[in-house]
Amino acid sequence: QLQLVESGGGLVQPGGSLRLSCVASGFTLADYSVCWFRRVPGEERQGVSCISPTSDFIRFSDSVKGRTALSRDNAKNTVVLEMHNLKPDDTGVYFCAAGARTDFKGTYDVWGQGTQVTVSS
């Protein structure tokens, strides 16, 4: 069974940091680009960041650029999203997805179940 599992979400005060992990099972994550998306009720899905299979290309959305890092460890089938200086607008359910693209568009082959991030004082 192809599966992605996210973890690391929670309640954080504005200005705080979070480390979200995405772990794959049932397939080789190194064969895929991996993207993080954010979903907020009533809004369209938002792309956050993408990383190519060999980490030679990383994309960040304008809303998180400069305060976010994305990395992967293919030996551990894991991708890690680190977010700093969090803002209330960062609140949402964060999903990771594996696919062929790094532009937040099109379809992705495998999706995780999501992890809730709430930024609030």
SEKE-705815 format. One line per 4 residues: number of its first residue (from 0); their letters; for each residue x, y, z of N, C-alpha, C. Coordinates in nm, 3 decimals. Example, Ala and Ser with C-alpha at 12.3 -4.5 7.8 and 13.67 -1.06 7.14 Angstrom:
# SEKE-705815
0	AS	1.319:-0.569:0.780:1.230:-0.450:0.780:1.320:-0.330:0.780  1.285:-0.225:0.708:1.367:-0.106:0.714:1.290:0.003:0.787 $
# end
This chain:
# SEKE-705815
0	QLQL	0.084:-0.119:0.000:0.000:0.000:0.000:0.088:0.125:0.000  0.063:0.211:-0.098:0.140:0.334:-0.106:0.086:0.432:-0.003  0.173:0.486:0.081:0.125:0.569:0.189:0.224:0.680:0.221  0.170:0.797:0.254:0.247:0.908:0.308:0.184:0.945:0.442 $
4	VESG	0.267:0.964:0.542:0.216:1.000:0.674:0.287:1.126:0.721  0.207:1.229:0.749:0.261:1.354:0.800:0.255:1.355:0.953  0.347:1.427:1.012:0.346:1.447:1.156:0.413:1.579:1.189  0.395:1.624:1.312:0.462:1.744:1.358:0.374:1.867:1.371 $
8	GGLV	0.248:1.855:1.334:0.158:1.969:1.347:0.123:1.995:1.493  0.053:2.106:1.514:0.011:2.139:1.650:-0.025:2.286:1.662  -0.038:2.328:1.786:-0.069:2.468:1.817:0.060:2.541:1.849  0.081:2.650:1.779:0.204:2.729:1.796:0.168:2.876:1.809 $
12	QPGG	0.241:2.946:1.892:0.219:3.091:1.903:0.280:3.162:1.783  0.225:3.276:1.746:0.286:3.356:1.639:0.434:3.382:1.669  0.514:3.367:1.565:0.659:3.383:1.581:0.731:3.254:1.612  0.657:3.149:1.638:0.717:3.020:1.670:0.757:2.941:1.547 $
16	SLRL	0.801:2.818:1.570:0.850:2.733:1.462:0.786:2.595:1.471  0.785:2.529:1.355:0.735:2.392:1.348:0.820:2.312:1.252  0.826:2.183:1.277:0.896:2.091:1.189:0.798:1.981:1.150  0.758:1.981:1.024:0.664:1.881:0.974:0.740:1.774:0.898 $
20	SCVA	0.708:1.648:0.927:0.771:1.536:0.858:0.670:1.465:0.770  0.720:1.410:0.661:0.640:1.331:0.568:0.718:1.204:0.541  0.664:1.091:0.584:0.732:0.964:0.570:0.655:0.874:0.475  0.725:0.816:0.380:0.663:0.729:0.280:0.681:0.583:0.317 $
24	SGFT	0.583:0.504:0.281:0.594:0.359:0.295:0.526:0.294:0.175  0.576:0.179:0.139:0.516:0.106:0.027:0.569:0.148:-0.109  0.655:0.248:-0.113:0.715:0.290:-0.240:0.843:0.367:-0.210  0.920:0.392:-0.315:1.048:0.461:-0.300:1.029:0.610:-0.324 $
28	LADY	1.036:0.687:-0.216:1.011:0.830:-0.227:1.112:0.900:-0.317  1.231:0.844:-0.328:1.337:0.904:-0.409:1.299:0.912:-0.557  1.199:0.838:-0.599:1.156:0.841:-0.738:1.061:0.958:-0.769  1.026:1.034:-0.665:0.923:1.136:-0.680:0.968:1.273:-0.630 $
32	SVCW	0.911:1.374:-0.692:0.911:1.506:-0.629:0.809:1.503:-0.516  0.831:1.586:-0.416:0.739:1.592:-0.302:0.702:1.738:-0.278  0.574:1.761:-0.262:0.526:1.895:-0.236:0.443:1.897:-0.108  0.446:2.010:-0.042:0.358:2.036:0.071:0.250:2.136:0.026 $
36	FRRV	0.130:2.106:0.070:0.017:2.193:0.043:-0.052:2.227:0.174  -0.125:2.337:0.172:-0.202:2.380:0.289:-0.348:2.396:0.246  -0.436:2.346:0.329:-0.578:2.360:0.302:-0.645:2.433:0.417  -0.718:2.538:0.382:-0.794:2.616:0.479:-0.940:2.607:0.440 $
40	PGEE	-1.030:2.583:0.535:-1.172:2.572:0.502:-1.222:2.692:0.423  -1.291:2.664:0.312:-1.349:2.770:0.231:-1.254:2.828:0.128  -1.130:2.778:0.127:-1.033:2.831:0.032:-0.978:2.719:-0.055  -0.919:2.757:-0.167:-0.855:2.658:-0.252:-0.726:2.609:-0.187 $
44	RQGV	-0.688:2.490:-0.227:-0.561:2.434:-0.182:-0.446:2.528:-0.220  -0.353:2.547:-0.126:-0.240:2.637:-0.150:-0.110:2.557:-0.150  -0.028:2.580:-0.251:0.104:2.518:-0.252:0.195:2.589:-0.155  0.276:2.515:-0.083:0.369:2.571:0.015:0.513:2.557:-0.033 $
48	SCIS	0.552:2.434:-0.064:0.691:2.411:-0.104:0.701:2.277:-0.173  0.797:2.266:-0.267:0.822:2.142:-0.339:0.972:2.117:-0.346  1.006:1.989:-0.353:1.146:1.950:-0.367:1.157:1.841:-0.472  1.257:1.853:-0.558:1.277:1.754:-0.663:1.337:1.625:-0.604 $
52	PTSD	1.339:1.517:-0.680:1.387:1.389:-0.626:1.529:1.393:-0.569  1.617:1.472:-0.633:1.755:1.477:-0.586:1.787:1.604:-0.508  1.683:1.680:-0.475:1.698:1.805:-0.398:1.768:1.916:-0.476  1.784:1.900:-0.606:1.852:2.005:-0.682:1.761:2.122:-0.715 $
56	FIRF	1.632:2.106:-0.692:1.538:2.215:-0.712:1.439:2.218:-0.597  1.423:2.335:-0.539:1.327:2.354:-0.430:1.248:2.481:-0.460  1.118:2.470:-0.448:1.028:2.584:-0.473:0.958:2.622:-0.344  0.944:2.750:-0.321:0.866:2.800:-0.207:0.761:2.897:-0.258 $
60	SDSV	0.644:2.894:-0.198:0.544:2.995:-0.230:0.589:3.128:-0.172  0.538:3.235:-0.228:0.577:3.368:-0.181:0.540:3.388:-0.035  0.435:3.323:0.009:0.388:3.345:0.146:0.481:3.287:0.252  0.566:3.192:0.215:0.654:3.129:0.314:0.802:3.148:0.283 $
64	KGRT	0.832:3.207:0.168:0.970:3.224:0.126:1.049:3.306:0.229  1.168:3.261:0.260:1.253:3.333:0.352:1.241:3.288:0.497  1.141:3.210:0.528:1.124:3.162:0.665:1.091:3.013:0.668  1.119:2.946:0.557:1.086:2.803:0.545:1.202:2.729:0.481 $
68	ALSR	1.226:2.608:0.528:1.327:2.521:0.469:1.263:2.387:0.437  1.304:2.328:0.326:1.254:2.197:0.286:1.372:2.108:0.253  1.371:1.988:0.307:1.481:1.896:0.283:1.426:1.755:0.275  1.507:1.665:0.224:1.466:1.526:0.215:1.583:1.436:0.244 $
72	DNAK	1.550:1.319:0.296:1.647:1.214:0.320:1.593:1.089:0.251  1.640:1.066:0.131:1.585:0.956:0.052:1.614:0.819:0.115  1.722:0.810:0.188:1.754:0.684:0.255:1.650:0.650:0.361  1.587:0.754:0.415:1.485:0.736:0.519:1.344:0.757:0.465 $
76	NTVV	1.333:0.776:0.331:1.201:0.796:0.270:1.125:0.911:0.337  1.197:1.017:0.367:1.140:1.126:0.448:1.167:1.262:0.386  1.068:1.349:0.397:1.082:1.489:0.361:1.042:1.572:0.482  1.119:1.677:0.510:1.095:1.759:0.628:1.074:1.905:0.587 $
80	LEMH	0.967:1.963:0.637:0.935:2.105:0.615:0.953:2.177:0.748  1.041:2.273:0.751:1.063:2.354:0.870:1.012:2.495:0.845  0.926:2.541:0.932:0.868:2.673:0.917:0.899:2.756:1.041  0.942:2.879:1.019:0.980:2.968:1.127:0.899:3.098:1.118 $
84	NLKP	0.904:3.173:1.227:0.831:3.300:1.232:0.686:3.281:1.184  0.622:3.181:1.242:0.488:3.146:1.198:0.389:3.258:1.223  0.292:3.268:1.133:0.189:3.371:1.138:0.051:3.305:1.144  -0.049:3.375:1.194:-0.183:3.317:1.194:-0.229:3.271:1.055 $
88	DDTG	-0.185:3.339:0.950:-0.223:3.299:0.814:-0.161:3.165:0.773  -0.068:3.114:0.849:-0.009:2.982:0.821:-0.099:2.870:0.870  -0.203:2.903:0.943:-0.294:2.802:0.996:-0.361:2.724:0.884  -0.370:2.593:0.902:-0.436:2.508:0.805:-0.396:2.364:0.824 $
92	VYFC	-0.452:2.278:0.740:-0.410:2.138:0.737:-0.303:2.125:0.630  -0.189:2.071:0.670:-0.075:2.057:0.580:-0.068:1.913:0.530  -0.062:1.901:0.398:-0.053:1.772:0.332:0.077:1.761:0.254  0.137:1.644:0.253:0.245:1.620:0.158:0.193:1.530:0.048 $
96	AAGA	0.253:1.545:-0.069:0.210:1.468:-0.186:0.331:1.434:-0.270  0.332:1.316:-0.327:0.441:1.270:-0.412:0.392:1.263:-0.556  0.473:1.316:-0.647:0.435:1.315:-0.787:0.551:1.353:-0.874  0.519:1.392:-0.998:0.622:1.424:-1.095:0.654:1.573:-1.103 $
100	RTDF	0.567:1.657:-1.046:0.579:1.801:-1.067:0.626:1.874:-0.942  0.684:1.991:-0.966:0.728:2.077:-0.857:0.668:2.216:-0.869  0.555:2.226:-0.937:0.493:2.357:-0.958:0.355:2.368:-0.894  0.323:2.278:-0.803:0.197:2.275:-0.731:0.076:2.243:-0.820 $
104	KGTY	0.100:2.214:-0.947:-0.011:2.195:-1.039:-0.027:2.048:-1.078  -0.134:2.018:-1.143:-0.157:1.882:-1.190:-0.195:1.787:-1.078  -0.181:1.662:-1.108:-0.217:1.560:-1.010:-0.092:1.502:-0.945  -0.109:1.452:-0.826:-0.002:1.387:-0.754:-0.043:1.243:-0.725 $
108	DVWG	0.054:1.155:-0.723:0.023:1.013:-0.718:-0.019:0.965:-0.579  0.042:1.021:-0.478:0.017:0.975:-0.341:0.001:1.098:-0.252  -0.099:1.095:-0.166:-0.125:1.203:-0.072:-0.125:1.149:0.071  -0.079:1.232:0.162:-0.092:1.199:0.302:-0.228:1.241:0.354 $
112	QGTQ	-0.252:1.211:0.482:-0.382:1.240:0.543:-0.388:1.380:0.602  -0.273:1.445:0.614:-0.268:1.582:0.662:-0.239:1.594:0.810  -0.181:1.706:0.847:-0.157:1.736:0.988:-0.197:1.881:1.012  -0.269:1.904:1.122:-0.323:2.037:1.150:-0.215:2.126:1.211 $
116	VTVS	-0.203:2.245:1.156:-0.117:2.349:1.213:-0.205:2.468:1.249  -0.199:2.509:1.374:-0.276:2.624:1.420:-0.180:2.724:1.483  -0.180:2.843:1.428:-0.094:2.950:1.480:-0.183:3.052:1.548  -0.173:3.056:1.679:-0.262:3.143:1.756:-0.202:3.170:1.892 $
120	S	-0.231:3.287:1.944:-0.187:3.320:2.079:-0.298:3.289:2.180 $
# end
